[in-house]
């Protein structure tokens, strides 16, 4: 390993990439874009932007090495940037860049009694952590997977996430197209299942046959009793898993659904660290935990995955809006796990945004190719800087 080099600069950069169709699909009845470019999905009462927006972090060391991180910037990205600039960056400048996990823990401790266990602070932590792991691996001339102990695989099964069409017949047709292209796993979003969540699951099963792995993201919509009733209506279609049935703060509700529904339940995309994971896994027998690299960073992704395996849960990483940096880090970390049956594939985001980065990472025929090269294997292209909105 090379001698440690100190952190010279840390630069947050907000980018926004336009899209024709909003995330999850066309706007529904009562959904309209406000003056800030946001809209609220009526199904889960959650706010979304009309663009793909990320906060990138560029770390440069004293010897000129560069590492890239990324986190969510979909809502109020300046909140993430302010936490980076005002709190985190002054702490890490001139620190040795060879121990990202220790730096993560130190930054976490700064705000743990002030709500810093999650939210925007957790996201800002994730971005800087990914960048530090990237620069550590690049300085050593190894991949991120090697820096984490070594990859077990270089390809990971991908499930198609989202069927962003307006009607059920159109969504079924889109699912058939993906299935014909070699994608066995298909997940749809209950928040836009306007013809009925159970109706969509049964329509997909009828169209795709018994060997497709069908999943539904319930987007935290239901109290436990309603989620259990829905699980009974879904059971005959044999879903591979149902995801996020209850509100994130409803720990007991999640436990009831996981323990009583008879279906495999997945959750965890909103957890920022192993403490939040343990609070749920102490009560809920989840089949799958879904760490989201843009919320956890590399350090806590690995900690959550280790905890999940210790509790008997599989790991199927979540991945959504981004330019590809945190997705590449997620794939690299996932490739080191004892098992990873699937990784989420946000096709409406991933394929289009690859044009803005240099990478060998790809997704085709039902599999991700993990990026080759040093670090996480992604470097922004000059074309991305045309979409900077602050930084």
Buried (B, 14 or more C-beta within 10 A) or exposed (E): EEEBBBBBEBBBBBBBBEBEEBBBBEBBEEBEBEEEEBBBBBBBEBBBBBBBBBBBBBBBBBEEBBBBBBBBBBBBBBBBBBBBBEBBBEBBEEBBBBBBBEBBBBBBEBBBEEEBBBBBBBBBBBBBBBBBBBBBBBBBEBBBBBBBEEBBBBBBBBBBBBBBBBEBEEBBEBBBEBBEEEBBBBBBBBBBBBEBBBEBBBBBBEBBEEEBBBBBBBBBBBBBEBBBBBBEBBBEBEBBBBBBBBBBEBBEBBBBBBEBBEBBBBBBBBBBBBBBBBEBBEBBBBBBBBBBBBBBBBBBBBBBBBBBBEBEBBBBBBBBBBBBBBBBBBBBBBBBBEEBBBBBBBBBBBEBBBEBBBBEBBBEEBBBBBBEBBBBBBBBBEEBEEBEEEB
